[in-house]
Amino acid sequence: MNAFGTLFRVALFGESHGPRVGTIVDGCPAGLRLDPTDLLPDLARRRGGAIGTTARVEADLPEIESGVHRGRTTGAPILIAFANGDARPEAYAEAAKIPRPGHADWAARLRHRGFNDPRGGGHFSGRLTVGLVAAGAIAKKLLAPAEVHARLLEAGGRSDFEAAAAEAVAARDSIGGVVECRATGISPGLGEPFFDGVEAGVAHALFSIPGVKGVEFGAGFAGARMRGSAYNDAILDASGRTETNRAGGLNGGLTNGNEIVVRLAVRPAASIGVPQRSVNLETGTPAAIVTIGRHDPCIALRVPVIAEAAVAVALADYALMACASRRAVGGYGGE
Ligand SMILES: Cc1cc2nc3c(=O)[nH]c(=O)nc-3n(C[C@H](O)[C@H](O)[C@H](O)COP(=O)(O)O)c2cc1C
């Protein structure tokens, strides 16, 4: 189902070219100060408009419709909605017949027996991440003073990613990128047994971002080519501080008090202005497709703040689970 988390539970609703998109955050403790303006800085970082991103520009003004009273969370579900002010649903009548290679168009049609909303990817669109960013801003408030920051490391395999994006735009093509996210000040000892370790939860949240195709923690795949003597992080003191951080702040699925470091691979967008081979699903005949119009030639440029949100949402959930588990000892079944 479309919800993530156990105690801090985030659902996303809407479609790219429907009237509204947004989030319902359930399980946020009561009493947290929350004003719509708190969400604006992160929402602005996600917005398109820069070179290499979509020309579709939404105001992204959050409407908090429930769960907040007199500037504080009430403990009830928080519903935050965003109007799709710059939607153009009429532009997708033809496109719905010819699925974009590499996009979710064909698989979504199959999975939902043709009842899916195909306009601009419908519920599979990157537009849905506006709700995730809003939920992430709440999660960051819960985690404070811990901080979560992400940045783009490379795009199109290059560190001069703005030039790489401009070249992709000129070629009517798209490029991917690598984003790194770091969480500092997270308490040690978060994480649940075996299946619900922090790597699993954080990766789950990150892989939910449309276009994310790889996730690695700490040294990640490079660690597979190292010896233990080179890989292991020397422990410097009783606080668990380590000299290096190849584990990315996680051992045994538990936070170890060091910085959590995770990188994600973001694919190049499916919608490009270069002709691609597809099929007309109404006639069953081969069809060429060229995506004209508004899309993100470099999705990765917009992903850092979305990655922060995914990581913050997952960590807030683990933080609440740790609190609940500590409270239970002695109260409900402890000695
Ligand atoms: C912020 C954001 C914007 C996106 N914009 C586009 C886009 O303009 N064109 C496109 O083809 N894909 C775009 N995507 C990616 C698609 O939504 C994604 O590739 C698609 O749903 C298929 O999922 P997958 O790549 O994870 O398999 C965007 C993703 C994000 C996070």
The ligand as an SDF file (V2000), in Angstrom:
LIG
                    3D

 31 33  0  0  0  0  0  0  0  0999 V2000
   11.6330   15.2230   -8.9090 C   0  0  0  0  0  0  0  0  0  0  0  0
   11.5050   14.2010   -9.9990 C   0  0  0  0  0  0  0  0  0  0  0  0
   11.1940   14.6090  -11.2800 C   0  0  0  0  0  0  0  0  0  0  0  0
   11.0890   13.6730  -12.3170 C   0  0  0  0  0  0  0  0  0  0  0  0
   10.8270   14.1260  -13.5820 N   0  0  0  0  0  0  0  0  0  0  0  0
   10.7830   13.2440  -14.6020 C   0  0  0  0  0  0  0  0  0  0  0  0
   10.5750   13.6800  -15.9370 C   0  0  0  0  0  0  0  0  0  0  0  0
   10.4000   14.8780  -16.1980 O   0  0  0  0  0  0  0  0  0  0  0  0
   10.5490   12.7530  -16.9350 N   0  0  0  0  0  0  0  0  0  0  0  0
   10.7330   11.4090  -16.6720 C   0  0  0  0  0  0  0  0  0  0  0  0
   10.7180   10.6140  -17.5930 O   0  0  0  0  0  0  0  0  0  0  0  0
   10.9290   10.9780  -15.4210 N   0  0  0  0  0  0  0  0  0  0  0  0
   10.9660   11.8450  -14.3720 C   0  0  0  0  0  0  0  0  0  0  0  0
   11.1720   11.3890  -13.1100 N   0  0  0  0  0  0  0  0  0  0  0  0
   11.3960    9.9550  -12.8930 C   0  0  0  0  0  0  0  0  0  0  0  0
   10.1770    9.0960  -13.1340 C   0  0  0  0  0  0  0  0  0  0  0  0
    9.1240    9.4730  -12.2820 O   0  0  0  0  0  0  0  0  0  0  0  0
   10.5820    7.6240  -12.9590 C   0  0  0  0  0  0  0  0  0  0  0  0
   11.6940    7.3370  -13.7380 O   0  0  0  0  0  0  0  0  0  0  0  0
    9.4420    6.7050  -13.3420 C   0  0  0  0  0  0  0  0  0  0  0  0
    8.3810    6.8120  -12.4160 O   0  0  0  0  0  0  0  0  0  0  0  0
    9.8650    5.2400  -13.4190 C   0  0  0  0  0  0  0  0  0  0  0  0
   10.3700    4.8190  -12.1930 O   0  0  0  0  0  0  0  0  0  0  0  0
   11.8480    4.2210  -12.0360 P   0  0  0  0  0  0  0  0  0  0  0  0
   12.7680    5.0710  -12.8320 O   0  0  0  0  0  0  0  0  0  0  0  0
   12.1370    4.3160  -10.5480 O   0  0  0  0  0  0  0  0  0  0  0  0
   11.8060    2.8200  -12.5300 O   0  0  0  0  0  0  0  0  0  0  0  0
   11.2700   12.3040  -12.0440 C   0  0  0  0  0  0  0  0  0  0  0  0
   11.5550   11.8920  -10.7460 C   0  0  0  0  0  0  0  0  0  0  0  0
   11.6870   12.8270   -9.7200 C   0  0  0  0  0  0  0  0  0  0  0  0
   12.0300   12.3650   -8.3420 C   0  0  0  0  0  0  0  0  0  0  0  0
  1  2  1  0
  2  3  1  0
  2 30  2  0
  3  4  2  0
  4  5  1  0
  4 28  1  0
  5  6  2  0
  6  7  1  0
  6 13  1  0
  7  8  2  0
  7  9  1  0
  9 10  1  0
 10 11  2  0
 10 12  1  0
 12 13  2  0
 13 14  1  0
 14 15  1  0
 14 28  1  0
 15 16  1  0
 16 17  1  0
 16 18  1  0
 18 19  1  0
 18 20  1  0
 20 21  1  0
 20 22  1  0
 22 23  1  0
 23 24  1  0
 24 25  2  0
 24 26  1  0
 24 27  1  0
 28 29  2  0
 29 30  1  0
 30 31  1  0
M  END
$$$$
